[in-house]
Amino acid sequence: METARPLDHETIAAIDEGRLSIDLPDDFVMPPELAGVAPRRIPEEFYRSRQVRRPTIIGWVLIVIGVIALVAGAKPWGGPWQQIGFYVGVVPGLMGFVVIVMSRRDLKYIQDAVVGSGRILKQTLVPAADYNGETIALKHVLLLGMELSDGAVTHKEFSGLQVETKGGPRAEFRIGDVLPLVWFPGRFEKTVTPYPFLNFRRDYVLVRNTGAAVGSGS
C-alpha cells in the first residue's frame, strides 16, 4: 500500500474550494446517471427502487391517516377522543412526511453531487446489528485510496451497506475495484460516500446467491 498524504483539514478545504479534485482513472466507467454537470435529472427507475418505493408508500399511508384524523376533529386540546385521535392519527401522519423525505434524500446525490473515485485497498465486514447476543447483520468497511489532482494520494475509510450474516444477498467488492465517490459541493467531509453505499443503490449492488440482483422480480 503506497504512502498517502493525510486527509487533513487543509486538503479537505482545498477540495471544497475547488483547488483540488479527486481524479477519475482514464478507464473509469461512470454510472450514466452521474454523467454531466449538476444539476442532473434523477431517472425514474431510481424512484421505483424498493428502498425508495416502499417507505414512500408507507409514508403516504401515514399522511392519509393523519388527514382523516384532522378532518374528524383530532386536535391536541379538547376532549379525550380528540386528543387520542391527534396522537394516534396526526402525529404518525407527520412522521409519514418525514419518512418520504428521508427515503428520497440520497437521490439528491444524483442531482447535485460532485463525482470522484476511490480504489479499494482493504475491506472487512464488521457486526452492524445483533439480536439476543447473536450478530444478524454485518456492514462493509472499505479503505479507499483517492488520487488527487496534484498527483498525491490520500486514504479514507468508509462504512455502510449492511448485509445479512446468513443466506442473504452479498456485495461483490474486490480489492483493486474502483468505486465512484459522491459528495455535495463544499461539504466533502460530512457528505462524501461511496456511491454503492447509498440506500437506493442496494438493488443494484447486492446480489443473491443465485447471482440475480436483489431487485430482480420484485
HELIX and SHEET records of a PDB file:
HELIX    1   1 HIS A    9  ASP A   16  1                                   8    
HELIX    2   2 PRO A   32  LEU A   34  5                                   3    
HELIX    3   3 GLU A   44  TYR A   47  1                                   4    
HELIX    4   4 ARG A   50  VAL A   71  1                                  22    
HELIX    5   5 PRO A   80  GLY A   85  1                                   6    
HELIX    6   6 PHE A   86  VAL A   90  3                                   5    
HELIX    7   7 VAL A   91  ARG A  105  1                                  15    
HELIX    8   8 LYS A  108  ASP A  112  1                                   5    
HELIX    9   9 PHE A  188  THR A  191  1                                   4    
HELIX   10  10 TYR A  195  PHE A  197  5                                   3    
HELIX   11  11 ASN A  199  ARG A  201  5                                   3    
HELIX   12  12 ARG A  202  VAL A  205  1                                   4    
SHEET    1   A 5 VAL A 153  GLU A 164  0                                        
SHEET    2   A 5 GLU A 134  GLU A 147 -1                                        
SHEET    3   A 5 VAL A 114  TYR A 131 -1                                        
SHEET    4   A 5 VAL A 178  TRP A 183 -1                                        
SHEET    5   A 5 THR A 193  PRO A 194 -1                                        
SHEET    1   B 2 ARG A 170  ALA A 171  0                                        
SHEET    2   B 2 LEU A 206  VAL A 207 -1                                        
END                                                                             
